[in-house]
Amino acid sequence: MAYQIIAQAKNASMARALEVALRAYGFHPLEQVDGVLPGVPNLFGIEGVPVQVPEEEAADATVLAVELLKEMAATDQ
């Protein structure tokens, strides 16, 4: 099964929250692997932590992910 990146979360905890929300809506996101180095806030680069779903779910999941990230950013301030 091929996966596609649908969003870039700014940190691992936001990516996990997004994955849980996507799962709750019936999508099948690729689970992030634990093991991030302590004290290193973002091992993935300036783009953020990638959130991936199967290619056939990507179009619908992207719409939801964008809206969820907007809400997360609004409550983060």
N, C-alpha and C positions, 0 to 999 in steps of 0.2 A: 504494500500500500504506500503510495506516494503522499507526502505531506507538503503543505504550502504554508509559508509564513504569512499570517494575516494581520499581525500587530507587533509592535515593539513596546513592551512595558518598561518603565524607567528603572525598575528594580525587581528582584526576584520575588518579593512578597506580593507586589502588584501583579506579576505574571501568574503566580499561584492563585490569587483571588480571581483573576480573569479566567483561568482554566476551570476553576470550580463553578463559576457562573455559566461558562459555556457548557459544561457537563450538565448542569441543572436544566438548561434549555434543550438538551438532547444531542449536543454536538460531542465529538470525540477528540478533544485536543491531546496532543502529545505531551506526556507528563515531563516536567522538568526534573532533572537528576539533582539530588542533593549533593553536597560536597564542595560548596563554594568556600573559598579561603576566608577565614576570619579576618575582619578588618578591610576586606576588599569589597566595596559596595557594588561594583558592577564589572564582572569578569568578561562580559560580552562586548564591551566597547561603548562608544558614545551613542549608538543607535538604541541601545537598551537590550532587554531580554526578549528574545523572539518567542512568540506564541504561534504554534503551528496546529493545523487541523488537516484531515484528509482532503485532497484536492477537490473531491466532489461536494464537500461541505463548505469550501472556502468562500464562495460568494455570499451565502447567507450568514455565515459566521462572522465575516468581516463587518457587515452592517451592525450586528450586535456588539462586536468588540469595540468598534469606534465609539458607539454611544456609551458603553460601559466605561471606557477610558476617559471620556469627557466628564462623566459623573465622578469618577475617582479623582480626576485632576481638580474638579471644582471643590470637592470636600477636603482635598489635601492642603489647600491654601489657608 
